Amino acid sequence: MMEIRMGIAAITIACISLGVSGCATPISTYTDYDRTVSFDDYEVFSWISEKPLVTAPRTATVVNPFVESRIMAAVRKELTAQGYRFAENNSEADFVVSFAIGARQDISVDSYPVAYRSGWRWGTTYIGDKVSVDHTTEGMLSIDFFDQATRSPVWHGVAKKNLTTADEQLRTSIIDDAVREVLRSFPPNIPTN
């Protein structure tokens, strides 16, 4: 009997763990790049301007002023971990970095009939409407690299995630994860002929 209880407890804990981890929405990424560029020549990076401004093209909400410095810190950390050097003066860089953030809110409304029995008529069924409204917010981080000498775009990466209420409390963690995921594809694996 004790073994059965322990087995049920273990299954319950496993189900709760899966349920909690299932609540986290994954980060999806997309990257593109100029196939004529030799990324092996890049060693030093900097910001596209002295202080890149965070833009939020897809939302009318006010951008948290701390987000910019968190993104800059995460990008600098990831590129440095990959072996690139940071230059304060962008004229000393091989490539420069720009980024933008945005959010899009989607509202989904579904209406479907629901049957239920009514007590005021003898055994008749009444068909009513049930309305379901779902709100989702998709956050997006776009990171772009430009060749310093030619001033041309060479690499573009986007990270997207459906944001939950819990994500609002973990802004730094979400930013770090998004930057890490999108920069995982830099430099691109270019096939040799």
C-alpha positions, 0 to 999 in steps of 0.5 A, a space after each residue: 500500500 505504501 508503494 502505491 502511495 509513493 508511486 501516485 505521489 511520484 506521478 503527481 509530482 511529475 505531472 505538476 512539473 510538466 504542467 509548470 514547464 509547459 506554461 513557458 512559451 518557447 522563443 522562436 528565432 529567424 535569421 538571414 544574412 548576406 551570402 557574399 560576406 566573409 564573416 571570418 574577417 569580423 573580430 571587433 564590434 560596436 554599436 551603430 551609434 553612440 547610444 542606440 535608441 530602442 524603437 518599438 514599431 509594432 506597439 503604441 505602449 511606452 518602452 521601459 527605459 531599462 530595456 535598452 541597457 539590458 539588451 545592450 548588456 546581453 548582446 555584448 555578453 554573448 558576442 564577447 563569449 563568442 570571441 569578439 572584442 567590443 570597441 567603444 568607438 564604432 570607427 574601430 569596429 569591423 561590424 556594428 550592431 543595431 536592435 529594435 523591440 516590439 510587441 503585438 497584442 492579439 485578441 481571439 474571440 470564439 462563439 459557439 452554441 451551448 445546449 442546456 436544459 431549462 426548468 421552466 419548460 417541460 424537458 426542452 433544450 435551449 441553445 445559447 451562446 458561449 463566448 471565449 476571449 483569449 488575449 496574447 502578446 507577442 514580443 519581438 527582438 530584432 538584432 541587425 549587424 552592419 559592415 562598418 566599411 561598406 555600411 551595408 546590412 550583413 546579418 539579421 536576426 529576430 526572436 519572438 515569444 508569446 509573453 505571459 504575465 510571469 514573463 513581465 516579472 522576469 524581463 532580464 531573464 527573457 531578454 538574456 534568453 532571447 539574445 542568446 537564442 538569436 545570436 546562436 546562429 551568428 556567425 552563420 554556417 556558410 557551406 563551402 563549395 
